[in-house]
Amino acid sequence: MGSLTDRARELLPGIALLSGTALVASLVAGALPVAGAVLPAVLIGALVANAVGVPARAEPGVRLHKLLLETGIVLMGARISLSEVTATGPRLVALVAGTVAVGLALAELLSRAVFGLTDRIGSLIAAGASVCGVSAVVAVAGSIDAEEEHVAYAVATVLLFDAVTLVAFPIAGGLGGVPPKVFGVWAGLSMFSTGPVAAAGFAYSEVAGQWATLTKLVRNSFIGVVAVAYSVYYLRDSESGRTCRSRLSELWDGFPKFLVGFLLVALAANAGAIPAAGIPLLNRASDALFVLAFAGLGFDVRAAAMRRAGLSPVLVALVHLLVMGALTLAAASLLLAP
């Protein structure tokens, strides 16, 4: 009992810091509702970390942000509607699959052959830009044993473009006269993170918001496949003397196991095993955990580390966004043509 009490005392200062940051971020989001609380949480965390640093007493609790994020992703499974995914038809699912595959290949090519990034940071940015933003960065980081500094920089890069596209996409869609349904699919295919996708979609119109969210959730469902694929890829150069069992064991150790929970929650929600009244509670809990987790991620963002990495990751993400944005807009227009 004493050890549990000691552990709680050790974690409490960091949890209090995360909670305070999340509260301030929520107040900021209340004043600017289109932004949501996630982006302010990261920015506030980064500002505090770079201006005054994280107190040593708070570090153990702040490190819980990984567990908080994984738990939030598990609960996010309750938002996946298999019937809605099926109702969109195979063309949309195929379009999402093709977008993820082409996006990953493009980002890997840019990062390695054009901008000379190391393999792992290029893969983190590829996953974040091509699948589901920060969640994909974190999931793939666990699969490939990425360094914390690389994770923080990839997160910062993704969030930078989340902030830009949240404003730029509705403006571009309005100037181009993009139909709401096409806009929603376009945003869901090409923007990075779920929150900004939904916000941009609903800022455009109700119909655009519904299609943006649905398309993005279909895209998010590829996170498990991509994480496993990267895990297998980064094991390819392992020592040849190891047995098949040892390779499988290493693959399982690197596999982001919270994705199993995500799938189980999605299946339970769609099978009716979770009461209907409980779904909104799970959604709110997931949102709250994400704000706390992203505040913690913000504390990991160090300006010095970003300067050391240079502009190359940002340029990879920029070229990726421009190319995939053009391709997906054309594809969505053809797919949804009357």
N, C-alpha and C positions, 0 to 999 in steps of 0.2 A: 504493500500500500504506500509505504514511504517513497519507493522508487517512482511510482506513478505520480505522486504529489510533486516530487522533485522535477520530473519530466514536464509536468504541467507548468510549474514555475519557470522552467527554462524556456518553454515555448511562448508563454503569455506575452512578453514584451513584443516579440515579432508579430504575433497574431493581432495585438492591439495596434501596431503600426500599420499592418495591412488593412485592418478594419477602418482605421482613421483615414487612410488614403482612399479606400473605397467609398467612404461616406462623403468626402470632399468631391470625389469624382462624380458621385450621384447628384450632388448639388449642382455641379457644373453642367451635368447632362440635363438637369431640370431646367436650367436657364437656356441651354442649347439642345433641345430634345432630339434634333436630327443626328447629333453626334453620338448619342448613346453614352454609357458610362465606361465602356471598355477602353476607348482611346484616351480619355482624360486620365484614367487610372494609370495607364502605362506612362503617359507624359509626366504626371505628377511624381510617380515613382522614380523615373529617370532624372527629373529635376532635383529631387531630394538627394538621390544617390550621388549625383555629380556636383551638387552645391555643398552639401555638408557631410555626405557619406552615411552609411548605415551603422548605427551604434552596435558595438560588439555584442551587447546583451540581446539585441533584437535579431541577430543573424540566424540563430537556430529556428525561430518561428517563421522568419521570412522564407527560409528554405522550404517550408511546407507548400510553397506555391505550386510545385510540381504535382504533389498529391491532390491539391485542390483542383488543378486543371484537369487531371485525369478523372477525378470524380465528376467534374462538370461535364466532361465528354461522355461518360457513361450515362448520366441522366439525360443528356441531349438525345439519346436514342429514343426517348418517348415522343419526340417531335417527328420522327420518320413515319410517314403514312405509306404503307406498302400499296394500298389500294389506289392512292393518288399517283404514286409512281407508275403503277401498271396502267392507269387510265390515260397517262400522257402518251402511251404508245411506244412501240419499239424504236421509232425514228428518233425521238428525243433522247432515249437512253443510249442509242448508238452514237448520236451526236456528242453527248457528254463523254462517252468512252473515247471517241476519237479525239476530242478536245484535250482530255487528260493525257492521252498517249503522245499526241503531237506536241503539247505544251512541255511535257517532261523532256522529250527528245530535243526540242529547241533550246530549252534552258540549259541542259547539259552541254550541248554543242557550244552555245555562247560562252558559258562559264569556263570550259576547258580549252576550246580551240581559239576563241576570240579574245577573251579577257584574262586568261591565264590564272583562274582561281584554283585553289586546291580542290580535290575531288569532293570532300565532305561538305564544305561550305557551299559549293555549287549544287550539290544534291539537296541540301536544306532549302536553298532558294528555289530550286526547281519544284520541290514538293509544295512549298508555301504558295508559289505563284500558280501552280497547275491544279492543285486539289482544293485545299480549304484553309489557306492562310496559316496563322500561327499554330492552330491545332495540328496541321500536317507537319509543320517544322518540328514541333515537339515530338510527335509520333515517330517520324523518321529519325530524329536525333537519338531516340531510344533504341532504334533498330540498328544504327550504324556506329554507335558509341562515339558520337560527335563531342567535341570539346564545348564546355559551357560558354566560352567566349564566342565561338562560332554560332551557337544557338542564339545568343543574345543579339549578335549583329544581324543574323537572318531575320529574327523577330522584328528588330528595329526597321529593317528594310521593308518588310511586309507592311508594317504599320504605317510607314511613311506613305506608301502607295494606297493604303486603305483610306488615309486622310485625303489624299489628292483625288482619288477616283470617286469618293463619296460626293464630292462637289462637281467634279468634271463630267461624270457620266450623265447626270440629268441635264446639264447644260448642253452637252454635245448631242444628246438625244433630242432635246427641244429644238436646237438649231437645225438638226438634220431631218426633223419631222418624222422620227422613227415611231411607228405604231406601238401602242402600249404593250401588247403581247410580245412583239418582237424585241422591244426594249428589255422586258423582263428576262427573256431567255438570254439575250446578249449579256446583260449584267451578270446573270447567274453563271454564264460560261466563262467570262473573262476577268471579272473582278476577283480579288484574292480571298477575302474573308466573309463569313456568313453575315455578320452584323451589318457591315457597310453595304453588302448586296441588298439585304432587305430594306435598309434605310433609303438607299438610292432608288430602289424600285417603288416603294410607297411614296417617296417624294415626287416621283414622276406621275403615278396614278395608282388607284387601287388594283386594277387589273395587272399593271406592270409589277406591283409589289407581290402579288400572289404567284405570278409566273417566275419572278426572280427568286423567290424563296424556294419554290418547288424545284426549280432547275438546280439551285445551289445545293439543296439537300441530296438530290440524286448524285451530284458531283462529289459531295462529301462522303457518300457511301463507298467511294473508291479508296478511302484513306487506308483501310486494312490491306487491300491488295497491293497498294503502292508501298506501304511499310514493309510488308513481307518480301516484296520484290527487291527492295533496296537491301534488306537484311541478307537475302540470298546472294545478291550481287557483291556485297562487301565481304562475304565469306569465301568468295571464289579463289582468293589468293592465300587462303589459310594453308598451313603446312600439310603437305600431301600425306604424311605419316599418320594423321589422325583417322580414327575409325568413323564409319558412317554414324554410329551412335553418338560419338563425341561431336560430330558436326551438327546433328539434329539437336543435341542438347544445347550447343552454343546458339543455334538458331532460336530455340525456344527461350533461352535466357535473354536474348536480344529482342524478342518479339514484344511489342507493346501490349501487354495482357489486358489493359483496360479496354481495348477494342473488343475483346470478348464480352465484357460487361455491356458495352455499347450495343452490340448485336443482340444480346439476351434481353436487354430492356426494350429494344425496338420490337423484337418478336413478341414479348409479353404485352406490350402496349397494343399491338395490332391484333393479338389473339383475344383481347378483352380481359386478360388476367389482371390488369391494373384498372381499378375503378375509374370511371370517366372523371369523377371529381378530383382524382389524384393527379391527373395529367397536368393541369395548370400549376399545381403545387410543385411537381417535379421540374416544370419549365422555369418557375421562379427561382427554385433552389439552384438549378443549373446556371441561370443568369447571375445570381449572387456569387456563386463559386467562381465564375469566369472573371467577374470584376476583381475579386480578391486575388485570384491567380495572376491576372495581368498586372495588377499593382506590383506583385512580387517579381514578375518578369521585368517590369520597369526598373526595379532596383538593380537588376542584372545588366542593364544597358549602361555602358561606360563610354563616354566621349573619347577617351584615350584609345580604347580598343577599336572604336569605329574609325578613328584617324589612322590607326595602324593598318586596318584592313583596306583603307582607301575607298575610292568611288566605284571600283569595279563591280561589286555586288549590286549597287544601285543601278548601274548602267545595264547589267544583265536583266534586272527586273523591268527596267524601262523599255528596252528593246522587246523583251518578251511580251509586255503589255500591249505595245503598239502593234506588233505583228499578230498576236492572238486576238486582239480586239478587232482588227480589220477582218481577219478570217472568220471569226465567230459571228460578227454582224452580218457578213454576206451569207453565211450558212443558215443563221436564224431567219433571215429574210426569205431565203429559198424554202426552208422547211415549213414556215408558217404562211407562205404565200396563199392567198385565197384561190 
